[in-house]
Amino acid sequence: MSRHLNPEPQRCVEEYLQAYRHPVERRPLLPRTVS
């Protein structure tokens, strides 16, 4: 069961990070732009 849950959450995390990084980089609210 642990092995089956391993690839499932990993894929969700990668998709979440990719979808989160896109809007974050596009938004000017990033602290990097302020610096």
CNS distance restraints for C-alpha pairs under 8 A (distance, minus, plus):
assign (resid   1 and name CA) (resid   5 and name CA) 6.35 0.50 0.50
assign (resid   2 and name CA) (resid   6 and name CA) 6.19 0.50 0.50
assign (resid   3 and name CA) (resid   7 and name CA) 7.27 0.50 0.50
assign (resid   4 and name CA) (resid   8 and name CA) 6.85 0.50 0.50
assign (resid   5 and name CA) (resid   9 and name CA) 6.36 0.50 0.50
assign (resid   6 and name CA) (resid  10 and name CA) 6.31 0.50 0.50
assign (resid   7 and name CA) (resid  11 and name CA) 6.14 0.50 0.50
assign (resid   8 and name CA) (resid  12 and name CA) 6.53 0.50 0.50
assign (resid   9 and name CA) (resid  13 and name CA) 6.03 0.50 0.50
assign (resid  10 and name CA) (resid  14 and name CA) 6.26 0.50 0.50
assign (resid  11 and name CA) (resid  15 and name CA) 6.18 0.50 0.50
assign (resid  12 and name CA) (resid  16 and name CA) 5.93 0.50 0.50
assign (resid  13 and name CA) (resid  17 and name CA) 5.98 0.50 0.50
assign (resid  14 and name CA) (resid  18 and name CA) 6.13 0.50 0.50
assign (resid  15 and name CA) (resid  19 and name CA) 6.06 0.50 0.50
assign (resid  16 and name CA) (resid  20 and name CA) 5.84 0.50 0.50
assign (resid  17 and name CA) (resid  21 and name CA) 5.81 0.50 0.50
assign (resid  18 and name CA) (resid  22 and name CA) 6.30 0.50 0.50
assign (resid  19 and name CA) (resid  23 and name CA) 6.95 0.50 0.50
assign (resid  20 and name CA) (resid  24 and name CA) 6.14 0.50 0.50
assign (resid  21 and name CA) (resid  25 and name CA) 5.93 0.50 0.50
assign (resid  22 and name CA) (resid  26 and name CA) 6.22 0.50 0.50
assign (resid  23 and name CA) (resid  27 and name CA) 5.91 0.50 0.50
assign (resid  24 and name CA) (resid  28 and name CA) 7.94 0.50 0.50
assign (resid  24 and name CA) (resid  29 and name CA) 7.67 0.50 0.50
assign (resid  24 and name CA) (resid  30 and name CA) 6.76 0.50 0.50
assign (resid  25 and name CA) (resid  30 and name CA) 7.09 0.50 0.50
assign (resid  28 and name CA) (resid  33 and name CA) 6.68 0.50 0.50
assign (resid  29 and name CA) (resid  33 and name CA) 7.58 0.50 0.50
assign (resid  30 and name CA) (resid  34 and name CA) 7.06 0.50 0.50
assign (resid  31 and name CA) (resid  35 and name CA) 6.30 0.50 0.50
